[in-house]
Amino acid sequence: MAELTRFDVAAYGETRMVVVESNILPADPSVVVIPLIEGYPAVKGLNPEIDVDGIRYVLATRLIGGVRRSALRRVGSVAGQGDAVIRAVDVLMGGI
């Protein structure tokens, strides 16, 4: 299994994704991620813009899902933008 931690950016082919699963959960073959998509239609609070190496992506929060760790490759981290990611998940799950 790939070593991925919360807020890592992982590549799945050409798609970039943010790992949102807690680091305190036991290891599993899959990990929960949210895709990063350029030009994705943004809803305030739900889809923050996330900067990865100078490229502005939109966090496609409604596309949250699980992906096999073995299919992902770590390419960076957005830990400094983690609060925006957490807020987006809160909006998705609780509407707050």
N, C-alpha and C positions, 0 to 999 in steps of 0.2 A: 504494500500500500504506500502511496506517495505521502510524504510528510507535508501535510497541509494544516495550517492553523487558521483560526478565525481572522477574517479580513485579508487573507492572502488573495491575490489575483491568480487565477489558474486559467490556463489555455486548454480549450477543448477544440482541437482543430484551429480554425481562425477566430473562434468565439472566445471572448474573455468573460470570466465569471468571478464573482466575489464569494468566498466561502463565508457563510453566516452561522454555521453550526458552532456551538459552544465547545471550547477546548476541554471542558471537564467531562464530557460524555465519553464512554468507552469507545475504543476504535471499532469501526464498522467498515465493510467494503465500500459503502457509499457515503457521500458527504452532501450536505444541503448547501446549495449555491443559488445565486441570483445572477442572471446574465447582465453584461454591460453592452449596451447597443448604442451606436451613434445615431442620432436623429430620432430616437424612440419618442413617441408622444408623451410628454411629461404632464403629470398631475402634481400640483404643489404638495410637498410633504411626502408623497408616495414615490416619486421618481426623481431623487436628487441627481444633480450632475456630479460625476465623480471623475477626478483627474488621474489618469494613469500615464506616466511618462510624457506629460504635456499634451496628451490627447483627451478631449472632453467626451465622456460617455454619459449615457443616462442609465441609471439603475432600473432595470425592467422588473420591478418588484413583483408584479403579478405573475411573472414567469418563474417564480421560485420553484425549485425542484431538487431531486436527488440525482447525483451522477456518480458512477463508479470512480473511486479514487484512482484506480489504475489507468483510467482514460484521461486523467488530468495531469498537467505539467505546471508547476509553480513558476510564475513569471514576474511576480512582484507582490507588493502589499499596499493596501490603502488604510492601514491602521490609523493614520492621522485623520482620516475621514470617517472613522468608525461610528461616531455619534450620528451622522447623517444616515448611515446604513441602518442603525438600530431604530432611529425614528421612523424610517420608511417601513420597516417590518412591523413596528407598533401601529402605524396607520393601517397597514394591510390587515393585521389581525384584529385590531380593536377599534379602528376608526378614530383613534385619538392622535 
